[in-house]
Amino acid sequence: MSASSFRFCRTSIKTVLRTAEISRRFGGFTAMLRKQDVAAMRMDYKTPIGFDETDLVAKEPFQQFDAWFREATKAYNVGEANAMVLSTCGRDCRPTARVVLLKGYDNTGFTFFTNYNSRKGEQLNENPYACLLFYWHPLHRQVKIEGRVEKMSDEQSEEYFHSRPRPSQLGAIVSHQSSVIASRKGWFKVIPDKVEFWQGQSSRLHDRIMFRKPGPDEVLDENLTKKGADGWVYERLSP
């Protein structure tokens, strides 16, 4: 070993030992300090405008989502406007969540593409209900969607597979999760019965408006619940 190599190794060993000693002596303090810092973390949203019932573009949630989604896609600092958290829960009652991409929406629901044999696919087979959550941080906006989930047709699944870039097709084919594309991968559609729109505001006085489908025998309080379009009602929620 050359002299320069020996000096480099000795210096590296000293650095490792020094780092280990610092971690041993101050690790507990650092963890406690980090915990205190996390508890103090907060952002005071300085949204220039409010969001109430008069700001709704429609009296049903799909057009309102479309308006916010289009704004998010045009915002230069929103990376993936169609990224959403998908939460599912199987028969074991243990919820799980992951980020997936929205692949389409209309006035019937919101669609995404996944592997039927994945954990989320199996959970949806056991319990066909899910929650979607969009969070567009630069806009201080969040949309939460709850509802029943349905599998879409094999033809739609096959059409989407062939529309994907060639590398993505090859990745799906060689994936250990899927060996038969038509039967293993496909569309799911979330058909909502609740959609909440959240706009961050200063002093934690956030604006929240929720659309929902009322129960068949539910008696509505007109002071709190407004009748919307297409069988929806909407309410302003506490911050």
KAGI-V232501 format. One record per backbone hydrogen bond with DSSP energy under -0.5 kcal/mol. CO is the residue of the C=O (numbers start at 1). NH is the residue of the N-H. If there is no record, write none. Layout:
BEGIN
co:CO nh:NH
co:CO nh:NH
END
This chain:
BEGIN
co:2 nh:6
co:3 nh:7
co:4 nh:8
co:5 nh:9
co:6 nh:10
co:7 nh:11
co:8 nh:12
co:9 nh:13
co:10 nh:14
co:11 nh:15
co:12 nh:16
co:13 nh:17
co:14 nh:18
co:15 nh:19
co:16 nh:20
co:17 nh:21
co:18 nh:22
co:19 nh:23
co:20 nh:24
co:21 nh:25
co:22 nh:26
co:23 nh:27
co:26 nh:30
co:27 nh:31
co:28 nh:32
co:29 nh:33
co:30 nh:34
co:31 nh:35
co:32 nh:36
co:33 nh:37
co:34 nh:38
co:35 nh:39
co:36 nh:40
co:37 nh:41
co:38 nh:41
co:43 nh:45
co:52 nh:55
co:53 nh:56
co:59 nh:229
co:60 nh:64
co:61 nh:65
co:62 nh:66
co:63 nh:67
co:64 nh:68
co:65 nh:69
co:66 nh:70
co:67 nh:71
co:68 nh:72
co:69 nh:73
co:70 nh:74
co:71 nh:75
co:75 nh:78
co:77 nh:79
co:80 nh:83
co:82 nh:102
co:84 nh:86
co:84 nh:100
co:85 nh:87
co:85 nh:133
co:86 nh:98
co:87 nh:131
co:88 nh:96
co:90 nh:93
co:93 nh:95
co:94 nh:90
co:96 nh:88
co:98 nh:86
co:98 nh:100
co:100 nh:84
co:104 nh:111
co:109 nh:106
co:110 nh:190
co:111 nh:103
co:111 nh:104
co:112 nh:188
co:114 nh:186
co:115 nh:118
co:118 nh:122
co:119 nh:123
co:120 nh:124
co:121 nh:125
co:122 nh:126
co:123 nh:127
co:127 nh:129
co:128 nh:149
co:130 nh:147
co:131 nh:87
co:132 nh:145
co:133 nh:85
co:134 nh:143
co:135 nh:137
co:136 nh:139
co:136 nh:140
co:136 nh:141
co:137 nh:140
co:140 nh:200
co:141 nh:136
co:142 nh:198
co:143 nh:134
co:144 nh:196
co:145 nh:132
co:146 nh:193
co:146 nh:194
co:147 nh:130
co:148 nh:191
co:150 nh:189
co:153 nh:157
co:154 nh:158
co:155 nh:159
co:156 nh:160
co:157 nh:161
co:158 nh:162
co:159 nh:163
co:160 nh:163
co:160 nh:164
co:161 nh:164
co:165 nh:168
co:165 nh:169
co:166 nh:170
co:167 nh:171
co:168 nh:172
co:169 nh:173
co:170 nh:174
co:171 nh:175
co:175 nh:178
co:179 nh:181
co:180 nh:184
co:181 nh:185
co:184 nh:116
co:184 nh:117
co:186 nh:114
co:187 nh:152
co:188 nh:112
co:189 nh:150
co:189 nh:191
co:190 nh:110
co:190 nh:192
co:191 nh:148
co:193 nh:213
co:194 nh:146
co:195 nh:211
co:196 nh:144
co:196 nh:198
co:197 nh:209
co:198 nh:142
co:199 nh:207
co:201 nh:45
co:201 nh:204
co:202 nh:205
co:204 nh:206
co:207 nh:199
co:208 nh:237
co:209 nh:197
co:210 nh:235
co:211 nh:195
co:212 nh:214
co:212 nh:233
co:215 nh:218
co:218 nh:220
co:220 nh:222
co:221 nh:224
co:221 nh:225
co:224 nh:236
co:226 nh:234
co:229 nh:232
co:231 nh:214
co:232 nh:228
co:233 nh:212
co:234 nh:226
co:235 nh:210
co:235 nh:237
END
